[in-house]
C-alpha cells in the first residue's frame, strides 16, 4: 500500500474549462421539462458554474484531508481513504458506493462516523482513482473478494460493511465470502427483486406495493442507462470521455431521478459543489467508460442473477423514500436484524441526509 494524494494537473483543470466553453449545445423540443432527459437550459447553467464558479482546488483539498492509499489487488489498482478513529472501541467499517457515485459522497458523514468507526472508503474498481480498468471480469463477486483482501492488508480481522445501491450487493457478498470476519452488513438504496414465485406478492403492505410500483416504473421508463452500459459501454465511452457536458448530463440525470423527489433539482438534494466534485472525479480520471463496463460485467456474469445461499451475516436496511426494497426479498439474502423506513432521503443518502445516515449506521452496529 502506498500513500496517495489527489493532485490534478492545472493543465487538466484548464482543459476542462476550455472544453465546457466550446460545448456544442443540442437543440430540444420546448416545454418538455425532464421527461425526455436533462433540459438544455439547466445543463448550460450548471456547466457554466462548473467552468467558472466551482472551485476544484478547494474540493481537492477537502478530499485530501482524508488519508488516501493505492494498492493493487488481482492486477487492478484500487484506491481508498482510510480515516481512523480516536475511539479505542471503534469498529472497522468498509464503505462501498454505487454508480454514478464516488467516495466523495461520504464527505458529509466522515467526521460523525469516525467517532465510532475506523473508516475505509473505497473507490470501486473502474471508478475514479480505482480506474480505468486494466482487464475484464470485475464482477460483484470479484470486487467483494478484493475488498476483503484490503481489510486483511489493513490488519482488520473483524469488520463491518456498509453499501449503497449496487454497493449493497457487494457488501452482502462480502458477508457470504467471509462470514467469520464480517460482523454486520448495513445497506441503503438496496436493490431486491421478486423471484418469479406468485407467492412473493401475497400479503404485501400498501407501502411494499408502492415500492414494487416504483420498481416497475424504473424498469419501464428509467433503464436506458442500464441497457446501453450493459451492452455497448465502449461506444458510449467515446462521447462521455470527450465531452464534459456529456459526462455532466449522464450523471446529473441520475441525481435528479434517484434522490428524494422533494428536491426540485439534483443540487437541491446533495449540494451543487458536492455534485460537481463527484462528476469531476469521473472526468479527471477518465473513468466514464470503465465505470460503464461494470454494468456489462454484471449483465454477462452467469452467476450474477443465479440463486445464492443466504448470508449468515446480520443485515441492516435503511430505506429512503425512493427505495424499492421489500423486506421478504431482502430476507432471502441475509437475516434482517435492523429495518428502518426513513422519512426523507433517496439513493445518495449519505449526501442527502447525513444525520439520518449516520444515526442508522450507528444504531445497527450498536445493536449487534
N, C-alpha and C positions, 0 to 999 in steps of 0.2 A: 504494500500500500504506500502511495506517495502523496504528500500534501499537494493541494491544488487551490489555486485562486483564479477567479474569473478575471481575465484581462483582455477584453475585446479590443483589437487594434483600432485606433482612431480612423484609419482609412476605411474600415468596415462600417463604422458609425456614419461617416460621411457618405459612403456609397449607398447606405440605406436611405438617407435623406435625399440624395440625388435621384434615386430610383422612384421614390414616392413623388417627387416633383415632376417626374416625366411620365407618370401613370397615364395610360390611355383609358379614359373612363368610358364604360359601356353605356349605351342608351338603355332606357327601361320604359315599360308601359306605365303611364301615370296612374297614380291613385291606388296602387296595389299593396302598399304597406310592406309587411314582412312575409305575406303568404306565398310569394314566389321566390323568396330569398332575401338577402340583405339589400335594403334600399340604397340607391346610389348616393343620395344626399347625406344620409347618415354616415356611410363609409368615407365619403370625401372629407367630412368634418373630422372624423376620428383619425384618418390618415394624416390630415394637416396637423393635428395635435401630436401625433407620433413623430412627425418630422420636425416640428418647430416648438412644441411645448413640453413634450415628455423628456425627462432628464435621465438618460440611460446611465450616466455615471453615478447618479445618486442611487438608482436601483441596483447597480452593480456593487456599490459599496455596502448597501444593506445586505445583499446576499453574501458578500464576503465577510460579514460579521460572524457568520457561521463557519466553523472549521470544515473544510471540504477535502475530499480524497478521491483518488482514482485507483482502481485495482483491476486486474484482468482475471476474468473467470471464463473458462471454456472458450478462450480465444477472443472474447469481447471485452473491451474496456468499459467498465462500469463506474459511474460517478455517484457519490453520496455526500451528504452533510452529516457530521457526527457531533451532536450537541450534548455534552454530558451534564448531568445534574449534580448539584452540591448535596443533594439528599442522600444519605448513606443507605436508605431503604429503597432507592429509586429502581424501577423496573426497566430493563432494556426494552425499547419499543421500536420495531421497524415499521415505517410507514411507506406504503406504495400507492402511487397515484394512478389515474387512468388517462386516456387520451380525450381531449387535447390539453391536458393539464401538465404540470411540472412540479418539481419540489418547491418552486417559488410560492405556490398557492397555500403553503403551510406557514408562511411567514407570520400571518396574524395570530397563530396559536403556539408558536415556539416558546415564547417566554413563559406562558402559563403552563404548558405541558412539562417543561423542564423542571418544574417544582417537584414532579413525581416520577419523571421518566428520563432515562438516557435515550435520546432520540437519534435514530438512524433514518434520515430522509433520503430515500432512493430516487435516482433518475432512472426510469425504466429503460431496459435495453432498446436502443434505437431512437431514444428521445433525448434532446439536449446534449449534455456532455457525456452521456452514455451512448452516443452515436457519432456518426452513422453506423449502421450495421455492417459488419465485415463478412458475414456469412448467413445463409438461410437457417431456418429451423428454430427460431426463438419463440417457441410456444409458451403457453402458460405453465406447463409442467417444467420446462427447462428453466424458465425465469424463476420459478419458485425454488428450484434446486440451487440456482446461483445465489439467491438471496439468503438461503440457509447457510451456504458456504461463507458468505460475507460476515454473517453473525459469528461463525466459528472463528474467522480470522480476527474479529474484534475481541474475541475471548468471552463472548456471551454464551454460556451453556444453556441457560433458560431465558426465554424472552417472549414478549407479546408481539402481535402483528395487528396493524390497522390498515385497511384497504378501502379505497373509494372507487365506486363504479367497477370497471374491469379490474382494478387493483384488488377488489374484494375477492375475485376468483383466484388471483394469485395468493392472497392471504389464506384462503381456505385450503388451497393446495399445499401451502407450506405446512399447515397442520396435518394434512394427510401424510406428507413425506417425513415429518419429524415430530410425531405426536408426543414423544418423550421430552421434547425441548420447548415446544410452543405451549405456553401456559393458557393462552386465550387469543381468540381472533375477533376483532371488532371491525364492522363494516358499515358503510353508508353508501347510498346510491346503489345498493346491491341489486344485481340482476338475477332473477329467478324466473323459471318458466314452467308451464304445465307439462306433464309427462305425456299427454295424449289419452290418459285414462279418464273417461267421463266422470268418474268419482272425484276427480280433482276439484270439480265445481260444485259438489254437494255442500250445502250449508254455508256458503260464503257470506260473510257480512257485507253490509252495504259499502263500507269503506274498501273491502277487498275487491268487490265487484267494480268499484270505481278505478282501483289500481289496474285491474285487468283491462278495463276500457281504455285507459291511457296506454297500456302496452299495445293494444290493437291499433290505436291511433298512431303510435310510434311506428309500428310495422307498416301501416298503410301509407303514411304521409311523411315520415321523417327518417327513412332508411337509405336515402340516396347516397349519403357519405359512406355508409357501410358497404353498399353494393359495389361502388367503384373502388374503394380501398381493399375490398376482399377479392376483387377480380383483376383490376388493372392499376395497381398502385404506382408502377413505374411511369405510366403515361401521365397520370395526374401530377407526378412529381415535377415534370418539366415546367408546368405553369406555376406551381407553388414555390419552387426553388428559385425561379427567375423573377417573380413579381411579389414584392412585399405587400402590395394591396390585395393580391390574390390570397396570400397566406393569412392576412388580417381578416378578410371576409370569411375564409374557410373556418377559422377558429371562433371569430366573434359570433357567427351564427349559432354555434353550439352553446355559447354562454347566454345567448338570448333564449334558446329553446329549453335548456336543461336547468336553468336557475328558477328560483321562486318567481312565479308569474306576477306577483305583486310589484316586481321591479319592471319598469317600463322598458329600460334599455339594459344591455349587458353590464355597463359600468355602474348602473344603479344597484346592481346586485353585489359586485365584488370590488368596485372602485376602478376608475379609469387607469390609474398608474399601475395597479397590480395586474389588470388585464393585459396591458401593453408590456409589462415585464415578462409575463408568461409568453406572449406572442414573440417577443424579442429573442427569447431563449431558443425557440424553434428556428427563427430566421438566422440568427448569428451562427448557429451550429449546423445549419443546412440539413435539418433532420425532418423536413416535411415528408420526404419520400420514405425514409426508413421507418418513421412512425406509422405511415400508411401500410407499410409491409407487415406490421404486426397483425393487422386485420386479415391479410392474405394468409398468414400462417395459421390463424385460428380457423379460417374457413376451409383450409386444406389439411388440417390435422384430423385424422380419422378418430382420434381419441377425445377430441375437444367436447363433443356432444354425446359421447357414449356414457351410459350409466356408470357411476363411480361409487365406490364404497363410502359410506358416511364417515366423515372425520369424527374422531373421538374427542377432539379439542372443543371446549365450550365456545359458543358463538354469541356475540353481542351485536344487535342490529339497531341502528338509529335510522329512522325514516323521516326524511324531509317531506315537504308537502307535494313534491313532484315524483316521489318514488313509486315504483311499481311492484315492490316485493310483497309476496303473500307468505305468511308465516309457515303454513304447511309445506310450501315448496322449499323454504329455507331449511326446515327441519330435516329434509332429505339429505342436505349437505352436511349438517353438523347439528349437535344438540344445542338448541337455542336456550341460553341461560339468561339473556337480557334482551328486552324488546321495548323500544321507546318510539312512540309516534309523536314527532315534534310538531310544533305549531307554525313553524316557519323554516325556510331554507330549502335549497334544491340539491342538485348533484354535487356542486362545489361547496359543500357545507363548511369546510374549514375557513374558506374565504368569505362566504355569505353570512354565516352565523358563528363566529369564532367561539363565543361563550357557550352556546348550545353544544357545539362540537366537543370542546374541552370537558364540559361537565359530564357529557355522556361517556366519553372515553374513560374518565376517572371513575365514574360510577360502576362501569362494567368491571374494570380491573380490581377495584376495591372489593367488589362482591365475589371475587373468585377465592 
